[in-house]
């Protein structure tokens, strides 16, 4: 009996420690993430991280979050195919949008522009880059380089007239495996503020073309609707760590 009581006390203490850590996580440590309902729609939830996201390319802190699931069109086994999205995640705090993804093969550390992320910030398919189904992208992230769409129907196929370079964003390919990435984009670069809920809904799509590496086929990670939904929500500082006196 004493053995079972000891095990029960250990379990109770563990639960209290987890609850306490969650309660006293500060505002900077809180992230808004997405809990998946199905392939087309996601609803926001809160995840209290005990540490902030560190952009090292290692996805240990993302494993507790729900990854986006979608149609993966790259089914080829061509030896030169490098692009093959496996899992993707999004999260945000009040300053940044965080993106993480896992690739099937190794990603070049210094030349990974072909891993493209299209972001539709006004969720209007009639504005922005409209190459993909049901989506018009205002921004494009190539590797860790951010571009804004400035083109129109007369500039299709002319890169310099379609995309304007915005900034170099923080991002890192995992050195150990070369197969995972973490990125951070300041919300202000996307003209987003989490307090404006009507402007904080994103459509996002992950794309790449293996012909860039002498391979075959496109690598597309999106839902059956043609994109993933993500809501940039404000993080409220309800439970701050008490100051020591």
N, C-alpha and C positions, 0 to 999 in steps of 0.2 A: 504493500500500500504506500509506504514511504517513497518508493521509487516512482510511482505514478504521480504522487503529490509534487515531488521535485520536478518532474517533467512538466507538470501543469504550471508550476510557478515560473519555470524558465520560459514557457510559451507566453504566459501573461506579461512577463517583463519585456519580452521582445516586441509584443504588440504595442505596449505603452511607449517604448522607445521610438518605434516607427511613427506612432501617432504624434508624439512630442516633436519629432524632427519635422514632420509635415506642418505642424501648427506654427512653429517658430521659423519657418523658412522665410527669409526676407524678400522684399519686393524685387530686388535684382536677381534673385535666384528662381523666381517664378516664370514659367513659360506657358504660353497658350499653345496647345497642340490640337491635333484632329483625331477624333475617334471615328472609325469607319462604320457607316451604316450599310452601304453597298458600293458598287463600283462607280455610281454616278453622284452620290451625295455624301457629304461629311458634315458632322456637327462638331462644334468646338467643345473642348474640355480643358480643365486645368491640370497641369502636372507640376508638382512641387519638387524641383530638383534640389538636391542637397549641395550641389556645386554647379557653377555656371558652365555653359558649353565652352569647351576649349577647342579652338579650331586647329586640331592636330591631324585630322583625317581619320582618327580612330573613333569608331561608332559605339563604344561601350555605353555612353550615357543615353544613346538613342534606343537601346534594345527594349526598354520598358514602354516605349511609345508605339502606337499603331502605325505601321507603314501603309502607304498607298498601294492598293492592289489594282491591276489593270490589264489591258490587253497588251501582250508583248509580241510584236510582229516579227522580230528577228529570230527566226528558228533555224537559220542556216548554220552549217558547221564548217564554213569556209576557213581555211587556216589563217587568213589575214583579217578575219572579222574581230575587231577589238571592242566595238560598241555593242553592249548587250545589257540593258538596264535590268537589274534583279529586284531591288527594293529602293523606294524613295520615301523621304520623310520631310515634313515642314513643321516649323514652330516659330514663335515670335515672342519678343518682349516688347517694351514700349519704345525701343529704339531701333531694333533690327528684325529682319526676316531671316530665319535660319533654314538652310537647305542641306540635307544629307542624302547621299545615294551610294548604292553598292552596285558595282559592275561585275560582269562574269569574268572578264579578263583584266589584265593590267592596264592602268591608265598612265600615259606618259607624264612624268612629273612637271616637265617644263614646256609641254606642248599638247594641251588637252582642250583646245578650242572646239574640237568636233563634238564634245559633249555639250549639247545645246539645250537650254531651258527657256521656253517661251512663256511670257507672263502677260496676261490680259488683265489690266487693272480697272477698266470700266465695264467689264463683262458685256461688251457690245460687239457682236461678230462683224458689224458693218464698219467698225473703225479699227485702225491698226493693221498689222500684217495679217492678211486673211488667207494664207496658204493652206491652213488646216481646217478640218471640219468644225463648224459651229464656233469658231474662235477667231478673234482679231487681237493680235498681240501688240501691246504698246512697248514692251521691253524684251530684250534677248540677252541671256547670259551665256557667253561662249567661254567655257572653262571658268575663269574668274574675271572676265572682262564684260562690263555691262554696256549695252547699247540701247538707244531709244529709236523707235520707228518714226521716221520723218517723211516717208514716201507717200505716193498715191498710185492710182492706176496707170499713170504714165511713166513710172520709174521702176516697174517690175524688172528684176534681173540686173539692175545697176546698184551694186552694194553701196557705193558712196552717196547715192541719192536716196537710198532706202533707210540706212541706219546711221545714227550719229553716236560717236563714242562718248560715254558718260564718265566712267571711272573704272579704276582697278579695284575690285572688291577683295575683302579678306577671304582666303580660301586655301585649303591644304589637301593634297593627296596623301593618304597614309603611306609613310615611308616603308613600313614593315611589309605590307601586303601589296600595295599599289593598286588595290581594287576598291577602296572606299574613299569618299570625299566629304568634307564639311565646308560650308560656305556661309558667309554672313553678308547681307545687303542692308545698309541703312534705309529705313523706311522713307526718309526724306528724299532719297534718290529716286524712289518710285512714286513720289508725290502722294504718299499715304500717311495718314495719321490715324491711329487706332481709335480715336474718339469720334471720328466720322464714320459711323457704321455703314452708311449708304455708299461710301467710297472705299470700304475696306474689304470687299469681297474680291477674291482673285480666282481667275481661271488659269491653270498652269499645265504645261505639257512638256515632256522630256523627249528629245529627239536626237538622232544622229544618223549619219550616212556612212556606212562602212566602205564605200568606194574611195573615201578620203585616204584609206590605208591599203588600197588595192584589194579590198574584200568585195563582198556582195550583199546587197539588201539594206534596207533601212532598219534602224532600231527605234521603235516608238513605244513610249510608256505613257499610257493615258487610259481613261475609262472608256466604256462603250459609247458615251456621249461625245467623246472627242477631247476631253480635258478633265482634270480634277478640280474640284471646288476647294477653296480654302478661305476661311474668314480670319482676318487680322483683328483680333479683339484686344481691347485695353486690359492691362494687368493691374488690378487694384491692390494697394498695399494695406490689406486688412490686418494681417498678422505680422507685425515687424518684430525683430529680435529686440528684447528689452535692453535699454542702455544700462551699462554697469555704473554704479555710483560709488 
